[in-house]
Amino acid sequence: MQLPYEMRQAYLDRRKKELVVLKDACRNSEFSTLIRIGHQLKGNALPFGFDELNALGARLENTSKEGDLKEASLLVEKIKNYIESYRFSDDARQ
């Protein structure tokens, strides 16, 4: 069962606000923040139906644990692109 469109849209809106935090964390090499947000995405994107965001969160968490800032920055950019370009189908809005 898929969650209502409004709940899924609200989830994405919250993630959009989080992008600033992710970018700042990359800029300041704050791995603990990257790990925390990656872990949260891994844990909460899937129930909202965002499989790719779930996978990106897991990769961000693991990459950040390894201290790979270059790869973490690339993943943050992929997360940003996913969130900003996601479009719901017309069926999802009904």
N, CA, C and O atoms as a GROMACS GRO file, in nm:
protein
  376
    1MET      N    1   0.084  -0.119   0.000
    1MET     CA    2   0.000   0.000   0.000
    1MET      C    3   0.088   0.125   0.000
    1MET      O    4   0.180   0.138   0.081
    2GLN      N    5   0.059   0.215  -0.092
    2GLN     CA    6   0.136   0.337  -0.103
    2GLN      C    7   0.073   0.447  -0.018
    2GLN      O    8  -0.049   0.458  -0.008
    3LEU      N    9   0.159   0.528   0.041
    3LEU     CA   10   0.111   0.639   0.123
    3LEU      C   11   0.047   0.745   0.033
    3LEU      O   12   0.078   0.752  -0.086
    4PRO      N   13  -0.042   0.826   0.090
    4PRO     CA   14  -0.106   0.932   0.011
    4PRO      C   15  -0.003   1.030  -0.047
    4PRO      O   16   0.103   1.054   0.011
    5TYR      N   17  -0.039   1.086  -0.160
    5TYR     CA   18   0.047   1.183  -0.229
    5TYR      C   19   0.093   1.294  -0.136
    5TYR      O   20   0.210   1.330  -0.136
    6GLU      N   21   0.002   1.349  -0.057
    6GLU     CA   22   0.034   1.462   0.030
    6GLU      C   23   0.145   1.427   0.130
    6GLU      O   24   0.233   1.509   0.157
    7MET      N   25   0.140   1.306   0.183
    7MET     CA   26   0.243   1.263   0.278
    7MET      C   27   0.378   1.246   0.208
    7MET      O   28   0.482   1.283   0.262
    8ARG      N   29   0.374   1.189   0.089
    8ARG     CA   30   0.498   1.168   0.014
    8ARG      C   31   0.558   1.302  -0.028
    8ARG      O   32   0.680   1.319  -0.024
    9GLN      N   33   0.473   1.397  -0.069
    9GLN     CA   34   0.522   1.529  -0.108
    9GLN      C   35   0.581   1.601   0.013
    9GLN      O   36   0.685   1.666   0.001
   10ALA      N   37   0.515   1.592   0.128
   10ALA     CA   38   0.567   1.655   0.249
   10ALA      C   39   0.703   1.596   0.287
   10ALA      O   40   0.792   1.668   0.333
   11TYR      N   41   0.719   1.466   0.268
   11TYR     CA   42   0.848   1.402   0.297
   11TYR      C   43   0.956   1.461   0.207
   11TYR      O   44   1.064   1.496   0.256
   12LEU      N   45   0.929   1.472   0.078
   12LEU     CA   46   1.028   1.529  -0.014
   12LEU      C   47   1.057   1.675   0.020
   12LEU      O   48   1.172   1.719   0.010
   13ASP      N   49   0.956   1.750   0.060
   13ASP     CA   50   0.976   1.890   0.098
   13ASP      C   51   1.071   1.901   0.217
   13ASP      O   52   1.155   1.990   0.222
   14ARG      N   53   1.057   1.810   0.314
   14ARG     CA   54   1.149   1.810   0.430
   14ARG      C   55   1.291   1.776   0.386
   14ARG      O   56   1.387   1.834   0.437
   15ARG      N   57   1.304   1.684   0.292
   15ARG     CA   58   1.437   1.648   0.242
   15ARG      C   59   1.501   1.763   0.166
   15ARG      O   60   1.623   1.780   0.172
   16LYS      N   61   1.421   1.842   0.094
   16LYS     CA   62   1.474   1.959   0.024
   16LYS      C   63   1.538   2.056   0.122
   16LYS      O   64   1.645   2.110   0.094
   17LYS      N   65   1.474   2.077   0.235
   17LYS     CA   66   1.529   2.167   0.337
   17LYS      C   67   1.659   2.112   0.394
   17LYS      O   68   1.747   2.188   0.436
   18GLU      N   69   1.670   1.982   0.397
   18GLU     CA   70   1.788   1.914   0.451
   18GLU      C   71   1.910   1.925   0.358
   18GLU      O   72   2.023   1.902   0.402
   19LEU      N   73   1.888   1.958   0.233
   19LEU     CA   74   1.998   1.967   0.138
   19LEU      C   75   2.102   2.071   0.180
   19LEU      O   76   2.222   2.052   0.158
   20VAL      N   77   2.057   2.180   0.240
   20VAL     CA   78   2.149   2.283   0.288
   20VAL      C   79   2.242   2.225   0.395
   20VAL      O   80   2.362   2.252   0.394
   21VAL      N   81   2.186   2.148   0.484
   21VAL     CA   82   2.264   2.084   0.590
   21VAL      C   83   2.366   1.988   0.530
   21VAL      O   84   2.482   1.984   0.572
   22LEU      N   85   2.323   1.910   0.432
   22LEU     CA   86   2.414   1.814   0.366
   22LEU      C   87   2.529   1.886   0.297
   22LEU      O   88   2.645   1.844   0.309
   23LYS      N   89   2.499   1.992   0.225
   23LYS     CA   90   2.604   2.066   0.155
   23LYS      C   91   2.701   2.129   0.254
   23LYS      O   92   2.823   2.125   0.233
   24ASP      N   93   2.649   2.186   0.362
   24ASP     CA   94   2.736   2.244   0.465
   24ASP      C   95   2.823   2.137   0.528
   24ASP      O   96   2.941   2.160   0.555
   25ALA      N   97   2.766   2.020   0.552
   25ALA     CA   98   2.842   1.909   0.612
   25ALA      C   99   2.957   1.868   0.521
   25ALA      O  100   3.066   1.839   0.569
   26CYS      N  101   2.932   1.865   0.392
   26CYS     CA  102   3.041   1.832   0.297
   26CYS      C  103   3.148   1.941   0.300
   26CYS      O  104   3.267   1.912   0.306
   27ARG      N  105   3.104   2.065   0.295
   27ARG     CA  106   3.197   2.178   0.294
   27ARG      C  107   3.285   2.180   0.419
   27ARG      O  108   3.402   2.220   0.413
   28ASN      N  109   3.229   2.137   0.531
   28ASN     CA  110   3.301   2.142   0.659
   28ASN      C  111   3.353   2.006   0.705
   28ASN      O  112   3.399   1.992   0.819
   29SER      N  113   3.347   1.908   0.617
   29SER     CA  114   3.394   1.771   0.649
   29SER      C  115   3.331   1.716   0.777
   29SER      O  116   3.400   1.656   0.860
   30GLU      N  117   3.202   1.738   0.793
   30GLU     CA  118   3.130   1.691   0.911
   30GLU      C  119   3.073   1.552   0.884
   30GLU      O  120   2.956   1.536   0.851
   31PHE      N  121   3.159   1.454   0.898
   31PHE     CA  122   3.119   1.318   0.865
   31PHE      C  123   3.007   1.267   0.955
   31PHE      O  124   2.923   1.188   0.910
   32SER      N  125   3.005   1.310   1.079
   32SER     CA  126   2.899   1.262   1.168
   32SER      C  127   2.761   1.306   1.118
   32SER      O  128   2.664   1.230   1.129
   33THR      N  129   2.752   1.426   1.064
   33THR     CA  130   2.625   1.474   1.009
   33THR      C  131   2.589   1.395   0.883
   33THR      O  132   2.473   1.357   0.865
   34LEU      N  133   2.686   1.371   0.798
   34LEU     CA  134   2.662   1.294   0.675
   34LEU      C  135   2.619   1.152   0.708
   34LEU      O  136   2.529   1.097   0.643
   35ILE      N  137   2.682   1.092   0.807
   35ILE     CA  138   2.645   0.957   0.850
   35ILE      C  139   2.502   0.955   0.904
   35ILE      O  140   2.423   0.867   0.870
   36ARG      N  141   2.469   1.052   0.988
   36ARG     CA  142   2.336   1.059   1.050
   36ARG      C  143   2.227   1.075   0.945
   36ARG      O  144   2.127   1.002   0.946
   37ILE      N  145   2.246   1.170   0.853
   37ILE     CA  146   2.142   1.194   0.753
   37ILE      C  147   2.136   1.077   0.654
   37ILE      O  148   2.027   1.038   0.611
   38GLY      N  149   2.250   1.022   0.617
   38GLY     CA  150   2.250   0.904   0.531
   38GLY      C  151   2.173   0.790   0.595
   38GLY      O  152   2.094   0.722   0.530
   39HIS      N  153   2.197   0.770   0.724
   39HIS     CA  154   2.127   0.664   0.798
   39HIS      C  155   1.976   0.690   0.801
   39HIS      O  156   1.896   0.598   0.784
   40GLN      N  157   1.938   0.814   0.824
   40GLN     CA  158   1.796   0.849   0.827
   40GLN      C  159   1.730   0.824   0.691
   40GLN      O  160   1.619   0.770   0.684
   41LEU      N  161   1.798   0.864   0.584
   41LEU     CA  162   1.742   0.839   0.451
   41LEU      C  163   1.727   0.690   0.425
   41LEU      O  164   1.627   0.645   0.370
   42LYS      N  165   1.829   0.617   0.466
   42LYS     CA  166   1.825   0.471   0.448
   42LYS      C  167   1.705   0.412   0.522
   42LYS      O  168   1.641   0.319   0.474
   43GLY      N  169   1.675   0.466   0.637
   43GLY     CA  170   1.569   0.411   0.720
   43GLY      C  171   1.430   0.459   0.687
   43GLY      O  172   1.333   0.387   0.710
   44ASN      N  173   1.419   0.582   0.634
   44ASN     CA  174   1.282   0.633   0.618
   44ASN      C  175   1.237   0.662   0.476
   44ASN      O  176   1.119   0.692   0.456
   45ALA      N  177   1.324   0.653   0.377
   45ALA     CA  178   1.282   0.679   0.239
   45ALA      C  179   1.197   0.566   0.182
   45ALA      O  180   1.103   0.589   0.105
   46LEU      N  181   1.231   0.444   0.218
   46LEU     CA  182   1.164   0.327   0.161
   46LEU      C  183   1.013   0.323   0.192
   46LEU      O  184   0.935   0.299   0.100
   47PRO      N  185   0.970   0.345   0.316
   47PRO     CA  186   0.826   0.342   0.342
   47PRO      C  187   0.747   0.446   0.262
   47PRO      O  188   0.627   0.430   0.238
   48PHE      N  189   0.815   0.553   0.220
   48PHE     CA  190   0.749   0.656   0.140
   48PHE      C  191   0.755   0.623  -0.009
   48PHE      O  192   0.701   0.698  -0.091
   49GLY      N  193   0.819   0.512  -0.043
   49GLY     CA  194   0.823   0.468  -0.182
   49GLY      C  195   0.940   0.522  -0.263
   49GLY      O  196   0.937   0.517  -0.386
   50PHE      N  197   1.041   0.574  -0.196
   50PHE     CA  198   1.156   0.632  -0.265
   50PHE      C  199   1.275   0.536  -0.255
   50PHE      O  200   1.369   0.558  -0.178
   51ASP      N  201   1.269   0.431  -0.335
   51ASP     CA  202   1.372   0.326  -0.331
   51ASP      C  203   1.511   0.379  -0.362
   51ASP      O  204   1.608   0.345  -0.294
   52GLU      N  205   1.520   0.463  -0.464
   52GLU     CA  206   1.652   0.516  -0.503
   52GLU      C  207   1.710   0.606  -0.394
   52GLU      O  208   1.830   0.602  -0.368
   53LEU      N  209   1.626   0.685  -0.331
   53LEU     CA  210   1.672   0.771  -0.222
   53LEU      C  211   1.720   0.686  -0.104
   53LEU      O  212   1.816   0.721  -0.036
   54ASN      N  213   1.652   0.576  -0.080
   54ASN     CA  214   1.692   0.481   0.023
   54ASN      C  215   1.833   0.430  -0.006
   54ASN      O  216   1.919   0.427   0.082
   55ALA      N  217   1.857   0.389  -0.130
   55ALA     CA  218   1.988   0.336  -0.169
   55ALA      C  219   2.097   0.443  -0.160
   55ALA      O  220   2.208   0.416  -0.116
   56LEU      N  221   2.065   0.564  -0.202
   56LEU     CA  222   2.162   0.673  -0.194
   56LEU      C  223   2.196   0.705  -0.048
   56LEU      O  224   2.312   0.734  -0.016
   57GLY      N  225   2.096   0.700   0.038
   57GLY     CA  226   2.121   0.723   0.181
   57GLY      C  227   2.214   0.619   0.240
   57GLY      O  228   2.304   0.652   0.317
   58ALA      N  229   2.192   0.493   0.204
   58ALA     CA  230   2.278   0.385   0.253
   58ALA      C  231   2.421   0.404   0.205
   58ALA      O  232   2.517   0.385   0.280
   59ARG      N  233   2.436   0.442   0.078
   59ARG     CA  234   2.570   0.465   0.024
   59ARG      C  235   2.637   0.584   0.091
   59ARG      O  236   2.756   0.580   0.119
   60LEU      N  237   2.560   0.690   0.118
   60LEU     CA  238   2.615   0.808   0.186
   60LEU      C  239   2.662   0.771   0.326
   60LEU      O  240   2.770   0.811   0.369
   61GLU      N  241   2.582   0.696   0.396
   61GLU     CA  242   2.620   0.654   0.531
   61GLU      C  243   2.752   0.574   0.528
   61GLU      O  244   2.844   0.604   0.604
   62ASN      N  245   2.760   0.476   0.441
   62ASN     CA  246   2.879   0.391   0.435
   62ASN      C  247   3.002   0.468   0.389
   62ASN      O  248   3.110   0.453   0.446
   63THR      N  249   2.986   0.550   0.286
   63THR     CA  250   3.098   0.629   0.234
   63THR      C  251   3.149   0.726   0.340
   63THR      O  252   3.270   0.744   0.354
   64SER      N  253   3.058   0.786   0.413
   64SER     CA  254   3.098   0.881   0.518
   64SER      C  255   3.168   0.811   0.633
   64SER      O  256   3.261   0.866   0.692
   65LYS      N  257   3.125   0.691   0.665
   65LYS     CA  258   3.194   0.613   0.769
   65LYS      C  259   3.338   0.583   0.728
   65LYS      O  260   3.426   0.573   0.813
   66GLU      N  261   3.361   0.570   0.597
   66GLU     CA  262   3.495   0.544   0.546
   66GLU      C  263   3.578   0.671   0.534
   66GLU      O  264   3.698   0.665   0.506
   67GLY      N  265   3.515   0.787   0.554
   67GLY     CA  266   3.586   0.914   0.548
   67GLY      C  267   3.617   0.962   0.408
   67GLY      O  268   3.712   1.039   0.388
   68ASP      N  269   3.539   0.918   0.310
   68ASP     CA  270   3.562   0.954   0.170
   68ASP      C  271   3.477   1.076   0.136
   68ASP      O  272   3.363   1.064   0.092
   69LEU      N  273   3.534   1.194   0.156
   69LEU     CA  274   3.460   1.318   0.135
   69LEU      C  275   3.426   1.341  -0.012
   69LEU      O  276   3.319   1.391  -0.043
   70LYS      N  277   3.516   1.305  -0.101
   70LYS     CA  278   3.491   1.323  -0.244
   70LYS      C  279   3.367   1.243  -0.288
   70LYS      O  280   3.279   1.297  -0.355
   71GLU      N  281   3.361   1.116  -0.250
   71GLU     CA  282   3.247   1.032  -0.287
   71GLU      C  283   3.120   1.077  -0.214
   71GLU      O  284   3.012   1.076  -0.272
   72ALA      N  285   3.133   1.118  -0.088
   72ALA     CA  286   3.017   1.167  -0.013
   72ALA      C  287   2.959   1.291  -0.081
   72ALA      O  288   2.838   1.306  -0.090
   73SER      N  289   3.045   1.380  -0.128
   73SER     CA  290   3.000   1.501  -0.198
   73SER      C  291   2.927   1.465  -0.327
   73SER      O  292   2.826   1.527  -0.360
   74LEU      N  293   2.977   1.366  -0.399
   74LEU     CA  294   2.909   1.321  -0.521
   74LEU      C  295   2.771   1.263  -0.489
   74LEU      O  296   2.675   1.285  -0.562
   75LEU      N  297   2.764   1.189  -0.380
   75LEU     CA  298   2.636   1.130  -0.339
   75LEU      C  299   2.537   1.238  -0.296
   75LEU      O  300   2.418   1.228  -0.325
   76VAL      N  301   2.585   1.339  -0.227
   76VAL     CA  302   2.497   1.450  -0.188
   76VAL      C  303   2.441   1.518  -0.312
   76VAL      O  304   2.324   1.555  -0.315
   77GLU      N  305   2.524   1.533  -0.414
   77GLU     CA  306   2.476   1.592  -0.540
   77GLU      C  307   2.372   1.502  -0.606
   77GLU      O  308   2.273   1.551  -0.661
   78LYS      N  309   2.392   1.371  -0.601
   78LYS     CA  310   2.294   1.277  -0.657
   78LYS      C  311   2.163   1.284  -0.578
   78LYS      O  312   2.054   1.278  -0.636
   79ILE      N  313   2.173   1.295  -0.447
   79ILE     CA  314   2.053   1.308  -0.362
   79ILE      C  315   1.979   1.436  -0.400
   79ILE      O  316   1.857   1.435  -0.416
   80LYS      N  317   2.052   1.544  -0.413
   80LYS     CA  318   1.993   1.673  -0.452
   80LYS      C  319   1.922   1.660  -0.586
   80LYS      O  320   1.807   1.701  -0.599
   81ASN      N  321   1.989   1.603  -0.684
   81ASN     CA  322   1.928   1.588  -0.817
   81ASN      C  323   1.803   1.502  -0.812
   81ASN      O  324   1.703   1.532  -0.878
   82TYR      N  325   1.808   1.396  -0.734
   82TYR     CA  326   1.692   1.307  -0.722
   82TYR      C  327   1.573   1.383  -0.662
   82TYR      O  328   1.462   1.379  -0.716
   83ILE      N  329   1.597   1.451  -0.552
   83ILE     CA  330   1.489   1.521  -0.482
   83ILE      C  331   1.432   1.633  -0.568
   83ILE      O  332   1.310   1.649  -0.576
   84GLU      N  333   1.519   1.710  -0.631
   84GLU     CA  334   1.473   1.825  -0.708
   84GLU      C  335   1.407   1.786  -0.840
   84GLU      O  336   1.327   1.863  -0.894
   85SER      N  337   1.438   1.669  -0.892
   85SER     CA  338   1.382   1.630  -1.021
   85SER      C  339   1.267   1.530  -1.010
   85SER      O  340   1.205   1.496  -1.111
   86TYR      N  341   1.239   1.482  -0.889
   86TYR     CA  342   1.134   1.382  -0.874
   86TYR      C  343   0.999   1.439  -0.912
   86TYR      O  344   0.962   1.548  -0.869
   87ARG      N  345   0.926   1.364  -0.992
   87ARG     CA  346   0.791   1.403  -1.033
   87ARG      C  347   0.697   1.287  -1.006
   87ARG      O  348   0.724   1.173  -1.043
   88PHE      N  349   0.586   1.318  -0.941
   88PHE     CA  350   0.485   1.216  -0.915
   88PHE      C  351   0.405   1.192  -1.043
   88PHE      O  352   0.380   1.284  -1.121
   89SER      N  353   0.366   1.068  -1.062
   89SER     CA  354   0.277   1.039  -1.176
   89SER      C  355   0.138   1.094  -1.144
   89SER      O  356   0.106   1.120  -1.028
   90ASP      N  357   0.060   1.109  -1.246
   90ASP     CA  358  -0.077   1.159  -1.225
   90ASP      C  359  -0.158   1.067  -1.135
   90ASP      O  360  -0.244   1.112  -1.060
   91ASP      N  361  -0.131   0.936  -1.143
   91ASP     CA  362  -0.200   0.839  -1.059
   91ASP      C  363  -0.172   0.861  -0.912
   91ASP      O  364  -0.259   0.841  -0.828
   92ALA      N  365  -0.051   0.903  -0.879
   92ALA     CA  366  -0.012   0.921  -0.740
   92ALA      C  367  -0.084   1.039  -0.676
   92ALA      O  368  -0.097   1.044  -0.554
   93ARG      N  369  -0.130   1.133  -0.756
   93ARG     CA  370  -0.194   1.254  -0.702
   93ARG      C  371  -0.343   1.233  -0.673
   93ARG      O  372  -0.407   1.319  -0.612
   94GLN      N  373  -0.396   1.122  -0.715
   94GLN     CA  374  -0.540   1.100  -0.697
   94GLN      C  375  -0.570   1.029  -0.567
   94GLN      O  376  -0.686   1.003  -0.536
   0.00000   0.00000   0.00000
